[in-house]
């Protein structure tokens, strides 16, 4: 059974403990692995429940500083599980619950720790939207991505109509949503949809090195504030954003993390920041 990179596995919390794996390495990088490789990690209500349980575990664990999301085997997440889709087709009045579960990817915006998608394989539909709501996205060379909604008689699902234009602009977002066409990782990088593309056999090493550097050298409290600023400022004008930033800056220089950040730089050593606490 595939296991995510790391030094330990987080304990089980549901009746489907293997649908989503979790591990933490020595630097505090927590890896969440969608684990249904026989179906390329297709999404279901059961996987959704387990996924959000894992996120909650990592949020409350002070040892976890950065979260990486990836898929077991050759897939990242190709969309909803076909069994779930057939349940919906048989009972459309019951809604999309069998395929989606109750969790919302928009919750990742208020998640106080950095969340990185390591897209090791195809991402479509709900899998595409999961990646879009992560803070950063890295992709394996050659993988394919698609919204696919318009080709299934659906709408821009799961908040993608809000998030996608903010990442790549309205024209490109409408291109991907209206056409439902397939794009490659390289085109996604040119659009600004992914931060970088790496050879498939190097993806996790590259992502983990990036996340390790963050976990060792950056301040968790700064991340939490920065995420609130970036996502909150989307809805405010520049003057209000600047006013808030000045207030937050004045508060941050009163904290022990600021003293440690400067002193560690002067001492030429890695900083020792306090873990994030809600």
N, C-alpha and C positions, 0 to 999 in steps of 0.2 A: 504493500500500500504506500503510495507516495507520501512523503513527509516534507513539509516546508523547511527551508534552511534555518538553522538555529540550534541552540544548545538544549532546549527543553520544550515540552509540550504542555499547554495549558489544559487543566482538567475539564472533563465532560460536564455539560450542563443541560443536555436535552436528550430526547429519545433517538435523535439522529446525530450522534456525536461525530460521525465520520464525514458528513456532508461538507463541513467546513473545518479545516485543520488550523491550528494556531501554534506558533512557537516564538520564542524570544531568544535573541543571541546575547552575547556577553556585553555588548554596547548599548543594549536597550532598544534594539530594533525588533518590533513585533511583526511577524509575517502571518497574514491570513490567506489560506489557500482554499479556493473553491475546489471541492474534491468529489467530482462525479465524472471521472475521465472517460468512462464508457459512453457518456452522452456529451462529451466535450464541455462538461460543467454547465449544462443547461440549467436555467433558473427555475425554481419552483417555490411554493409557499414554505415548504419544509427547509429548503436551502436559505431562503430569506430569513426565516426565524433564527436559524443557527448563525447566519452571518451577523445579524444585529446583536445577538448574544455575545459573539466574539468581540465585536466592536465595544460593547459595554464592558467586557472583561478588561480589555486593554485600556479603556478610558480610566477605570478605577485603579489600575495597577500602576503605582508610581515608578516601577522598573521599566515600563514601556514609555519610550520617548517619541518614537516615530513608528508609523504603521505602513506596511507594504502589503498590497493586495495583488495576488496572482492566481493562476489556475494550475491544477494538476494535469500532467500529461501534455498534450499538444494544443489544448484549447484554453482560452481565457474565459469567455462566456458567450455562446452564440445566440443567446436570447432565451425565450421561455421554453421549458420542457414540453415536448409534444403531447405527453399524456395530460399535462395541465391544460394545454390549448384545446384538446379534445373534450375535456370536462367543461370548459367554457362554451364551446360550440354546442354541446348537448344541453346546456342550461344557461343561455346568455343572460337571462333575467337575474341570475345570481351574481353577475359582475365578474371582474377579472381576478378575484381573490385567489383561486387555485394556482395562478401563474405568478402572482406578485407578492402575496403575503401582506402584512400590515406595516412593515417598515418603509421609511421614506429616505431616498438617497439625499434629499435636500438637508437631512440632518447632518450630513458630513460637513456642511458649511459652518455649522456652529460647534463641530467637534474640535476640541481645543488643541489636538495634536496633529502634526502634518500627516496627511494620508496620500500615499503614492501608489499609482496603478502601474504594475509591471505586466504589460500586456504581452504575454508569451504566445498567444494564438488569436484566432478570430474573435472579434467583438461585434455583436449585432444586437439590435433591439434593446432589451433591458440591459444586456451586457455592455453595450455601447454607452448607455446612459450612466451606468455605474462608473465607468471610467471618466466620463465627462464631469461628474460631481466630485471626483478626487482632486486634490490640490495640484498634483503633478502627474504627468503621464509619460511613461517610457515604453517603447514598443520594440518588439523583435522584428528584424528586417524580413520583409516578405509577407507579413500577416495582412489580413484584410479586415476592413471595418465598414459597417453600414448601419444606418438607422433602420431601414427596411419597413418602417411603419406604413408608408403610402402603398407599398406593394402587398400589404396584408389587409387593406381596407381599414386601417387604424388611424389614429391621430398622433400628434407629437407627444409621446407618453412620458410619464414620470417626471415632469418638470423640464424636459429637454428643450421646450420652446422658450424657457427662461434662461437656461444655462448656456446653451450652444451659441446664441448670438453674442453673448458676452465674452465668449472665448475667441470666436473667429469672425464676428461681424454678421449682420443680418443677411447680406447677400450670400455668403458662403453657407450660413446655417440653412437658409431656404433652399439652396442647391441640394444639400444633403438630405433635408427633410422632404422636400417636394419630389425629388427624383428617386429617393431611396437607393441611389446607385452605390456600388461598391467602390471603395477607395483603398489604396495601399498605404502601408505605414509611411512610405516616403512622401506621398501626397499629403497625408495627415500632418507630417512634420512641416511641410512647406506652408500649409494653412495656419500653423500655429496650434493645431489641435493636440499634438504631442510635443513634448519638450525635446526628445532625442530618440533616434533609432539606433539600435545596436544589433550586431549579429546574434542570431537566436541562441547560440551556445555561449554567448557572453552576457546576455541580458541580465540575469539575476546577479552575476558577479558585479556588473556595472552599477545596478540599482542598489545593491547592498553596500557597495563602497560609498556611494553617494549618501545613502541613509546613515551609514556608520559615521561619516564625517559630520553630518548634521547632529547626530546624537551625542558625539564626543565634544563638539566645539560650540554648539549653539544653546541658547537659553530657552527652556520650555515656556516660561512665563512670557517671554517676548513673542514666541510663536502664537500663543493663544491670543494675545492682543493684536498682533499683525493680521491674523485671520479675521478677527472681528472688524478691524479697520478696512481691509481689502473688500470683504464681502458686504459690509455695511455701507461703505462709501459708494458702492454702485448706485445706491438710491439717494445720494445727497449731492449737493453742488460742491465745487472746489473750496469755496470759502468756509462752509460748515465743516468740511473734512479737515482743512488746515487748522481751524480753531480747536477741533477735537484732538488732533495730533499734538498740538502744543500742550494741551492739558495732560495728555497721556505721557508725553515726554517729561514734563515736569514731575509727574508722579513716579516715572520709572527711575529717575536719577536718585530718588530717595530709597530705593530698594537695595538689598544686599547683593542681588545679582549684578547690578551696575558696578558696584565696588569690585566684585570678583572678576567681572569681565575686563575691567581696566587693569587690575593688579596682575591677572594671569598674562595679559599681553606684555606688561612690563617685565614680568618674571620669565617670559618666553616658555610658558608651560600651558598645557590644556586647561581650560577653565573647569571649575567644579560648581555647576549651577544646581540650585534646588530643584527637585522634581516638581512637575505641575500638580497642583491640587485644586479641585473644584471648590 
